[in-house]
Amino acid sequence: MSSRLLCIGDLNADITITADGTISIGSDTPGTVVMSGGGSAANVAAWASTTGRSARFVGVIGDDPLGDFLIDELAGHGAELRAIRREGVASRAIAAIVGPDGNRSMVSALDPSTVLRPDEVDGAWFDDIGWVHLTAYTYLQHGGGAVFGSLVREIEAAGLPWSVDPSSAEMLQLQCSRDEAIDAFSGASVMFPNEDEAAWLAGVDAPAEAAQRLLDVVDTAVVTCGADGAVVARRDAATFRVDAAPAALVNTLGCGDAFAGGFLSSRLAGRDDRTCAIRAAAVAARAAAIATSR
């Protein structure tokens, strides 16, 4: 079987705003503003590529100068791109506000014009692929449920394992019911929720218990817990926690994507779950030490 990773979903510009202190409402706050490539699915492909894993990305961007920048930036990380350029559409950007402690808050515009359509799903994307990674940002868009379902059917018809990142607890609560989300994500080999996403999907706050409950939905649940590391639960195996790798925390933006990229790279190399999680934590620490998401 191929060991190439395919990531399908979002590619956008990240406008990262880092404040040196508390933001002064109605006035000026010292800090930095940086634009870089972003998007959860694209980040996973980029970080997996940095570990030496062959990764392919598929997603929709505008046919504009920002789209050119995004293609070049992601390709610079070693990922193969099969970007769909949509004429007359502006490539998407999100804003991430990073405080002095490194924690980020995001403002994301859900824009269906930069989301795949069901008739655009191409079986050739899955050629020479060993694993497919999806994000809920595709599912959460208007009409995204049909696209997400079409992708899952294509993946399962090809006999490939797949993973999913629930992406945003806040947006899940606003856009769908818990039962709808669980139904969409059922059948995934691995789910990568953070603590808030796991709590909402499982209905319990404790990460270990939430991970175990999610085994009714997926084969393996990996709950990322920031500075507290990650909890890994797998059917017919003991649940365990790994520590976060030491990091000079600059920015938490993209750390979960880096973790997923590292975990999947190791899983495709045939490593056991504990090794996958330890190596994933090391990749996430690299992400935490930079000012952008990759």
TAUR-V606423 format. One record per residue. N is the residue number from 1. RES is the residue in three letters. D_CENTER is the distance of its C-alpha to the mean C-alpha in Angstrom with 2 decimals. Layout:
# TAUR-V606423
((N | RES | D_CENTER) (N | RES | D_CENTER))
This chain:
# TAUR-V606423
((1 | MET | 23.85) (2 | SER | 21.64) (3 | SER | 19.16) (4 | ARG | 17.05) (5 | LEU | 13.34) (6 | LEU | 12.41) (7 | CYS | 9.07) (8 | ILE | 9.94) (9 | GLY | 8.95) (10 | ASP | 8.77) (11 | LEU | 10.58) (12 | ASN | 12.43) (13 | ALA | 14.51) (14 | ASP | 13.85) (15 | ILE | 17.21) (16 | THR | 17.17) (17 | ILE | 20.29) (18 | THR | 21.47) (19 | ALA | 24.57) (20 | ASP | 27.19) (21 | GLY | 28.26) (22 | THR | 28.29) (23 | ILE | 27.84) (24 | SER | 31.32) (25 | ILE | 31.26) (26 | GLY | 33.57) (27 | SER | 34.03) (28 | ASP | 32.44) (29 | THR | 30.14) (30 | PRO | 29.99) (31 | GLY | 26.65) (32 | THR | 24.59) (33 | VAL | 22.61) (34 | VAL | 20.43) (35 | MET | 18.65) (36 | SER | 16.04) (37 | GLY | 13.45) (38 | GLY | 10.00) (39 | GLY | 7.40) (40 | SER | 3.62) (41 | ALA | 4.84) (42 | ALA | 7.69) (43 | ASN | 6.65) (44 | VAL | 5.87) (45 | ALA | 9.15) (46 | ALA | 10.83) (47 | TRP | 10.57) (48 | ALA | 11.56) (49 | SER | 14.30) (50 | THR | 15.55) (51 | THR | 16.36) (52 | GLY | 18.45) (53 | ARG | 16.40) (54 | SER | 17.06) (55 | ALA | 13.99) (56 | ARG | 14.24) (57 | PHE | 12.19) (58 | VAL | 13.48) (59 | GLY | 13.18) (60 | VAL | 15.72) (61 | ILE | 17.04) (62 | GLY | 20.46) (63 | ASP | 23.49) (64 | ASP | 24.14) (65 | PRO | 24.35) (66 | LEU | 20.95) (67 | GLY | 19.55) (68 | ASP | 21.69) (69 | PHE | 20.29) (70 | LEU | 16.64) (71 | ILE | 17.72) (72 | ASP | 19.79) (73 | GLU | 17.31) (74 | LEU | 14.61) (75 | ALA | 17.56) (76 | GLY | 18.80) (77 | HIS | 16.10) (78 | GLY | 17.51) (79 | ALA | 15.13) (80 | GLU | 17.07) (81 | LEU | 16.54) (82 | ARG | 17.80) (83 | ALA | 17.30) (84 | ILE | 19.17) (85 | ARG | 21.19) (86 | ARG | 22.38) (87 | GLU | 25.78) (88 | GLY | 26.65) (89 | VAL | 23.11) (90 | ALA | 21.77) (91 | SER | 18.41) (92 | ARG | 16.14) (93 | ALA | 15.79) (94 | ILE | 14.45) (95 | ALA | 16.31) (96 | ALA | 15.24) (97 | ILE | 18.29) (98 | VAL | 18.48) (99 | GLY | 21.48) (100 | PRO | 23.76) (101 | ASP | 22.07) (102 | GLY | 18.71) (103 | ASN | 16.99) (104 | ARG | 15.31) (105 | SER | 15.69) (106 | MET | 14.14) (107 | VAL | 16.02) (108 | SER | 14.15) (109 | ALA | 16.38) (110 | LEU | 15.41) (111 | ASP | 17.23) (112 | PRO | 18.02) (113 | SER | 19.68) (114 | THR | 16.48) (115 | VAL | 15.20) (116 | LEU | 16.46) (117 | ARG | 19.70) (118 | PRO | 20.75) (119 | ASP | 23.51) (120 | GLU | 21.28) (121 | VAL | 19.59) (122 | ASP | 21.31) (123 | GLY | 22.12) (124 | ALA | 22.54) (125 | TRP | 18.80) (126 | PHE | 18.93) (127 | ASP | 21.92) (128 | ASP | 21.79) (129 | ILE | 18.35) (130 | GLY | 17.92) (131 | TRP | 14.46) (132 | VAL | 12.05) (133 | HIS | 8.32) (134 | LEU | 7.57) (135 | THR | 5.69) (136 | ALA | 8.38) (137 | TYR | 8.71) (138 | THR | 10.83) (139 | TYR | 12.68) (140 | LEU | 13.42) (141 | GLN | 15.26) (142 | HIS | 19.02) (143 | GLY | 19.80) (144 | GLY | 16.22) (145 | GLY | 17.36) (146 | ALA | 19.62) (147 | VAL | 17.13) (148 | PHE | 14.67) (149 | GLY | 17.83) (150 | SER | 19.12) (151 | LEU | 16.14) (152 | VAL | 16.46) (153 | ARG | 20.19) (154 | GLU | 19.96) (155 | ILE | 17.79) (156 | GLU | 20.22) (157 | ALA | 23.19) (158 | ALA | 22.22) (159 | GLY | 22.12) (160 | LEU | 18.67) (161 | PRO | 16.44) (162 | TRP | 12.94) (163 | SER | 9.94) (164 | VAL | 7.82) (165 | ASP | 5.39) (166 | PRO | 8.07) (167 | SER | 6.42) (168 | SER | 9.94) (169 | ALA | 13.13) (170 | GLU | 15.32) (171 | MET | 14.34) (172 | LEU | 14.48) (173 | GLN | 17.91) (174 | LEU | 19.04) (175 | GLN | 18.11) (176 | CYS | 18.87) (177 | SER | 20.66) (178 | ARG | 19.43) (179 | ASP | 21.24) (180 | GLU | 19.66) (181 | ALA | 16.07) (182 | ILE | 17.29) (183 | ASP | 19.13) (184 | ALA | 16.23) (185 | PHE | 14.08) (186 | SER | 17.27) (187 | GLY | 17.79) (188 | ALA | 14.41) (189 | SER | 15.19) (190 | VAL | 12.39) (191 | MET | 10.39) (192 | PHE | 8.18) (193 | PRO | 9.41) (194 | ASN | 10.64) (195 | GLU | 14.41) (196 | ASP | 14.78) (197 | GLU | 12.63) (198 | ALA | 14.47) (199 | ALA | 17.71) (200 | TRP | 17.51) (201 | LEU | 16.70) (202 | ALA | 19.26) (203 | GLY | 21.79) (204 | VAL | 22.39) (205 | ASP | 21.45) (206 | ALA | 21.96) (207 | PRO | 18.77) (208 | ALA | 20.79) (209 | GLU | 22.42) (210 | ALA | 19.33) (211 | ALA | 17.72) (212 | GLN | 21.03) (213 | ARG | 21.32) (214 | LEU | 18.02) (215 | LEU | 19.72) (216 | ASP | 21.58) (217 | VAL | 18.46) (218 | VAL | 16.72) (219 | ASP | 18.25) (220 | THR | 16.17) (221 | ALA | 14.40) (222 | VAL | 12.79) (223 | VAL | 12.93) (224 | THR | 11.92) (225 | CYS | 14.87) (226 | GLY | 14.79) (227 | ALA | 18.24) (228 | ASP | 19.20) (229 | GLY | 17.00) (230 | ALA | 15.46) (231 | VAL | 17.17) (232 | VAL | 17.10) (233 | ALA | 18.99) (234 | ARG | 20.06) (235 | ARG | 22.78) (236 | ASP | 26.18) (237 | ALA | 25.08) (238 | ALA | 25.45) (239 | THR | 22.65) (240 | PHE | 22.14) (241 | ARG | 20.55) (242 | VAL | 19.75) (243 | ASP | 20.35) (244 | ALA | 18.14) (245 | ALA | 19.32) (246 | PRO | 21.64) (247 | ALA | 20.21) (248 | ALA | 21.80) (249 | LEU | 19.52) (250 | VAL | 19.22) (251 | ASN | 15.92) (252 | THR | 13.10) (253 | LEU | 10.83) (254 | GLY | 7.74) (255 | CYS | 9.17) (256 | GLY | 6.68) (257 | ASP | 4.41) (258 | ALA | 8.07) (259 | PHE | 9.03) (260 | ALA | 7.04) (261 | GLY | 8.42) (262 | GLY | 11.67) (263 | PHE | 11.98) (264 | LEU | 11.63) (265 | SER | 13.90) (266 | SER | 16.38) (267 | ARG | 16.28) (268 | LEU | 17.17) (269 | ALA | 19.89) (270 | GLY | 21.36) (271 | ARG | 20.87) (272 | ASP | 21.37) (273 | ASP | 18.79) (274 | ARG | 20.27) (275 | THR | 20.18) (276 | CYS | 16.56) (277 | ALA | 15.69) (278 | ILE | 18.14) (279 | ARG | 16.91) (280 | ALA | 13.24) (281 | ALA | 14.76) (282 | ALA | 16.64) (283 | VAL | 13.78) (284 | ALA | 12.18) (285 | ALA | 15.77) (286 | ARG | 15.96) (287 | ALA | 13.10) (288 | ALA | 14.95) (289 | ALA | 18.11) (290 | ILE | 17.34) (291 | ALA | 17.62) (292 | THR | 14.60) (293 | SER | 10.85) (294 | ARG | 11.97))
